[in-house]
C-alpha cells in the first residue's frame, strides 16, 4: 500500500510532538536536548506549513485562533493552543482529516505509552510513588514510570478513545472485544496505580459506548455537553462551596478533597481577566477551574466559544461524541486540557476553519 508523502510527514510531526512531551516527562525537566528537539520540530513544522495551501477564508480563522492563543499565553505561557492550531493546519485540507489525525495521535501515543512502562520495568524510569488509605491500611500506589500516579490513566484514556474511533467501522463484536481488552488493561493499571478517577471514567466510557446512539439523540444531554464549560464548571463550584469547607465530609473524601483544594484556590486567587499564571505548586485537579483561574476569564470564554461553536460537527459522529462526553467529564476531575492528553482542540480548530469556509466565495482563491 502506497503511503501519501504529505500524510507521512504530517504524521511524523504528530509523532515528534507527542514524543517531545513524553521525553520531557522522562527527563522530568527541560534540558539542552529537549530544547533542541522542540526548536527542530518548530522549524520542520514551519517548512511543512509553507507548502500547504491556505485559503483566504482561513486567514480570519487563523487570526482569531492566534488571538485566543496570545490571550491565554499572556499569563499561562502554555503553547498547547498554538500546537493544536499547527496540527489543525496540517490536516484541515486532507480528505478524512479526523481519521488521519486520530490515527497518528493514537498510534504514536500508544507507542510512547508502552515505552514508558517498558523503561520503568527496565529500571531506567523511576516510580513516583504515593500512598492511599484503604480500609484503614496504608497502600502504596505505583506510577509505572509516569510523572504521577494519576498520569497513568491521563495518558491512557485518550488512547482508548482513539482506538474506539479508529475501529468504528468494524463489526459490533470486534468493537466489544476491543473494549473488553481495554477494560482488562484498565483493571491492571488500577491494580498498580489505585487511580479511581481514571478507572471510574473507563467504566463511564463503557456505559456511554453502550448507549451512544440514544445519547446522540438526547437534546438535554447534548445541550449540557455543548455548554460543558458552563454546566460542569457550575458542578465543580457547587461541590466546592457545599463540601469544600469540611474535610470530614464523605463526598469531599471520595473526590480526594478536590472540593477543598478548589475552594482554597478560589479564595487565594480571584477570577481575573487574564488569570494568575500556572502555579505548579497549586493542587487543583479540575481543568475548568484551572483554566479559569490560571488563564483568566477571557481565555476561558474563548475555550467555551470554540467548544460550543464546533459541537455540532462532533454530534454528527457518535464516536467523536463519545470522546467529547468522556473528556469533558474527565476535565471535571483532572487537568487534561493539554494537546497530548486531549485531542479535541485540534479537531475543534479543523471544524472551526471549515465552518468559516462554508459560504465563502473566496476560499478557493
C-alpha positions in Angstrom: 0.0 0.0 0.0 1.4 3.3 -1.1 1.8 5.9 1.6 1.0 9.6 0.7 4.1 11.7 1.3 2.1 14.6 3.0 0.2 12.2 5.2 3.5 10.6 6.3 5.2 13.9 7.1 2.1 15.2 8.9 2.0 12.0 10.9 5.8 12.4 11.6 5.2 15.8 13.1 2.4 14.4 15.4 4.9 11.6 16.5 7.6 14.2 17.2 5.2 16.5 19.2 3.8 13.6 21.3 7.3 12.2 21.7 8.6 15.6 22.9 6.1 15.6 25.7 6.9 12.0 26.7 10.7 12.7 26.6 10.1 15.8 28.7 8.3 13.7 31.2 11.0 11.0 31.2 13.7 13.6 31.9 11.5 15.4 34.4 12.8 18.8 33.2 13.8 20.9 30.2 17.4 20.4 29.1 19.5 21.2 26.0 18.3 18.1 24.2 14.6 18.8 24.7 15.1 22.5 23.7 16.9 21.5 20.5 14.2 19.0 19.8 11.3 21.4 20.1 13.2 24.0 18.0 13.8 21.4 15.3 10.2 20.4 15.4 9.1 24.0 15.1 11.4 24.6 12.0 10.2 21.3 10.4 6.6 22.3 11.0 7.0 25.8 9.5 8.6 24.3 6.4 5.6 21.9 6.1 3.1 24.7 6.6 4.8 26.8 3.9 3.9 24.0 1.4 0.3 24.0 2.4 -2.4 25.9 0.6 -4.0 28.5 2.8 -7.4 29.8 1.6 -8.3 33.4 2.1 -11.2 32.4 4.3 -8.7 30.6 6.6 -6.9 33.8 7.4 -9.7 35.1 9.5 -9.9 31.8 11.4 -6.2 31.7 12.0 -6.1 35.3 13.3 -9.0 34.5 15.7 -7.2 31.4 17.0 -3.9 33.3 17.3 -5.6 36.0 19.3 -7.0 33.2 21.5 -3.5 31.8 21.9 -1.9 35.1 22.8 -4.6 35.9 25.4 -4.1 32.5 27.0 -0.3 32.7 26.7 -0.1 36.1 28.4 -0.3 34.6 31.8 -0.2 30.8 31.4 2.8 30.6 29.0 1.2 27.5 27.5 1.9 26.6 23.9 -0.8 23.9 23.6 -3.2 26.2 21.8 -0.8 27.1 19.0 0.4 23.4 18.8 -3.3 22.4 18.2 -3.5 25.2 15.6 -0.4 23.8 13.9 -1.8 20.3 13.8 -5.2 21.6 12.5 -3.4 23.5 9.7 -1.5 20.3 8.7 -4.7 18.3 8.4 -7.5 20.7 7.5 -7.2 20.2 3.8 -6.8 16.4 4.0 -9.6 14.1 3.0 -10.7 12.3 6.1 -8.7 14.7 8.3 -10.2 13.5 11.5 -9.3 9.9 10.7 -5.8 10.6 9.7 -5.0 12.9 12.6 -6.5 10.5 15.2 -4.6 7.5 13.8 -1.3 9.4 14.0 -2.2 10.7 17.5 -3.4 7.3 18.8 -0.6 5.1 17.4 2.2 7.4 18.4 0.7 7.9 21.9 0.4 4.1 22.3 4.0 3.5 21.3 5.3 6.1 23.8 2.9 4.9 26.5 4.2 1.3 26.2 7.8 2.6 26.0 7.3 4.5 29.3 6.2 1.3 31.1 9.0 -0.8 29.5 11.6 1.8 30.6 10.2 1.7 34.1 10.4 -2.1 34.1 14.0 -1.9 33.0 14.8 0.4 35.9 15.5 3.4 33.7 12.5 5.4 34.8 11.7 5.8 38.5 8.4 5.3 40.3 6.8 8.4 41.6 5.0 6.5 44.4 2.3 7.8 46.7 0.0 6.3 49.3 -3.7 5.9 49.9 -5.5 4.7 53.0 -7.9 1.8 52.1 -10.0 0.1 54.9 -7.6 1.6 57.5 -4.5 0.3 55.8 -1.9 2.4 54.0 -1.5 1.1 50.5 1.3 2.1 48.0 0.5 3.5 44.6 2.7 3.0 41.6 3.1 5.5 38.7 4.8 2.9 36.4 7.3 5.5 35.2 4.8 8.3 34.7 5.2 11.7 36.4 2.3 11.0 38.7 0.1 8.0 39.6 -2.9 9.7 38.1 -1.0 10.4 34.9 -1.0 6.7 34.0 -4.7 7.0 33.2 -4.5 10.6 32.0 -2.4 9.4 29.1 -4.3 6.1 28.7 -7.8 7.4 28.3 -7.3 9.3 25.0 -5.6 6.3 23.6 -8.7 4.2 24.3 -10.9 6.8 22.8 -8.6 7.0 19.7 -8.8 3.2 19.1 -12.6 3.3 19.6 -12.8 5.9 16.8 -10.3 4.1 14.5 -12.3 0.8 14.9 -15.7 2.4 14.5 -16.4 0.7 11.1 -15.6 -2.8 12.4 -18.3 -5.2 13.4 -20.1 -4.8 16.8 -18.4 -8.0 18.0 -14.9 -6.7 17.2 -15.7 -3.4 18.8 -16.8 -5.1 22.0 -13.8 -7.3 22.0 -11.5 -4.3 21.7 -13.3 -2.5 24.5 -13.0 -5.6 26.7 -9.3 -5.7 26.1 -9.1 -2.0 27.1 -11.1 -2.8 30.2 -8.7 -5.6 31.2 -5.8 -3.2 30.7 -7.6 -0.7 32.9 -8.0 -3.2 35.7 -4.3 -4.0 35.6 -3.4 -0.3 35.6 -5.8 0.3 38.5 -4.2 -2.5 40.4 -0.8 -0.7 40.4 -1.9 2.9 40.5 -5.2 2.8 42.5 -6.3 5.7 40.3 -10.0 5.8 41.0 -10.8 8.7 38.7 -9.3 7.2 35.6 -10.8 3.7 36.3 -14.3 5.1 37.0 -14.0 7.1 33.8 -13.3 3.9 31.9 -16.5 2.4 33.4 -18.4 5.5 32.3 -16.9 5.1 28.9 -18.4 1.6 28.7 -21.8 2.9 29.6 -21.6 5.8 27.1 -20.5 3.3 24.4 -23.4 1.0 25.0 -25.9 3.9 24.8 -24.1 6.0 22.3 -27.0 6.0 19.8 -29.5 7.0 22.4 -27.3 9.7 23.9 -26.7 11.2 20.4 -30.4 11.9 20.1 -31.0 13.2 23.7 -31.4 17.0 23.4 -30.8 17.7 27.1 -27.6 15.6 27.1 -26.3 17.4 24.0 -27.2 20.8 25.4 -25.3 20.1 28.6 -22.1 18.8 26.9 -22.2 21.5 24.2 -22.1 24.0 27.1 -19.9 21.9 29.4 -17.7 24.9 30.2 -20.7 26.4 31.9 -22.5 23.4 33.4 -19.6 21.3 34.5 -17.8 24.3 35.9 -21.0 25.0 37.8 -21.0 21.4 39.1 -17.5 21.8 40.5 -18.3 25.2 42.0 -21.3 23.7 43.8 -19.1 20.8 45.1 -16.5 23.3 46.3 -18.9 25.6 48.2 -21.1 22.8 49.6 -18.4 20.3 50.7 -15.0 22.0 50.4 -15.0 23.5 53.9 -15.5 20.1 55.6 -12.5 17.7 55.3 -14.5 15.0 57.1 -17.4 15.1 54.5 -17.6 11.7 52.7 -18.2 13.3 49.3 -15.1 15.5 49.8 -13.1 12.5 50.8 -14.4 10.4 47.9 -13.3 13.2 45.5 -9.8 13.1 47.1 -10.5 16.6 48.6 -10.9 18.3 45.2 -13.7 20.5 46.5 -11.4 21.6 49.4 -8.5 22.4 47.0 -10.9 24.2 44.7 -12.4 26.4 47.4 -8.9 27.2 48.7 -7.8 28.2 45.2 -10.9 30.4 44.7 -10.2 32.2 48.0 -6.5 32.6 47.2 -6.8 33.7 43.6 -9.6 35.9 42.5 -11.1 35.5 39.0 -9.2 37.9 36.7 -9.5 38.7 33.0 -6.1 37.1 32.5 -5.6 34.9 35.5 -2.6 34.4 37.7 -0.5 32.1 35.6 0.1 28.3 36.0 1.3 27.6 39.5 2.6 24.0 39.6 2.5 24.1 43.5 -1.2 24.7 43.5 -3.2 21.4 43.8 -6.2 21.9 41.6 -7.4 18.8 39.7 -10.1 20.4 37.6 -9.4 21.6 34.1 -12.3 24.1 34.2 -11.2 25.8 37.4 -7.5 25.6 36.3 -8.2 27.4 33.0 -10.5 29.9 34.7 -8.1 30.9 37.4 -4.7 30.3 35.7 -5.5 31.6 32.2 -8.3 34.0 33.2 -11.9 34.7 32.4 -11.3 36.0 28.8 -9.4 32.9 27.7 -11.9 30.7 29.5 -14.7 32.3 27.5 -12.8 31.5 24.3 -12.2 27.9 25.3 -16.0 27.7 25.7 -16.6 29.5 22.4 -14.6 27.1 20.3 -16.1 24.1 22.1 -19.7 25.2 21.8 -19.4 26.5 18.2 -17.9 23.3 16.8 -20.0 20.9 18.9 -22.5 20.1 16.0 -19.6 18.6 14.0 -18.8 16.2 16.7 -22.5 15.4 17.1 -22.6 14.1 13.6 -20.4 11.2 14.5 -21.3 9.3 17.7 -17.8 8.0 18.2 -16.4 11.5 18.3 -19.3 12.4 20.5 -18.2 9.7 22.9 -14.8 11.4 23.1 -16.4 14.7 23.8 -18.5 13.2 26.6 -15.7 11.3 28.2 -13.0 14.0 28.0 -15.5 16.7 29.2 -16.3 14.6 32.3 -12.6 13.9 32.8 -11.9 17.7 32.8 -14.1 17.9 35.9 -11.5 15.9 37.9 -8.2 16.2 36.0 -6.2 18.8 34.1 -6.4 17.1 30.8 -6.7 20.1 28.5 -3.2 19.8 27.0 -2.8 18.7 23.4 -1.1 15.3 24.2 -3.9 14.2 26.6 -6.8 15.8 24.9 -7.1 15.8 21.1 -10.4 17.7 20.9 -8.9 21.2 20.4 -7.1 20.2 17.2 -10.4 18.8 15.8 -12.2 21.9 17.0 -9.8 24.1 15.1 -10.2 22.0 12.0 -14.0 22.3 12.2 -13.8 26.0 13.0 -11.8 26.7 9.8 -14.1 24.5 7.8 -17.2 26.3 9.2 -15.8 29.7 8.2 -15.1 28.4 4.6 -18.8 27.5 4.1 -20.5 30.2 2.1 -17.2 31.9 1.3 -16.7 32.7 -2.4 -13.0 33.4 -2.0 -11.7 30.4 -0.2 -10.8 28.6 -3.4 -8.5 31.5 -4.5 
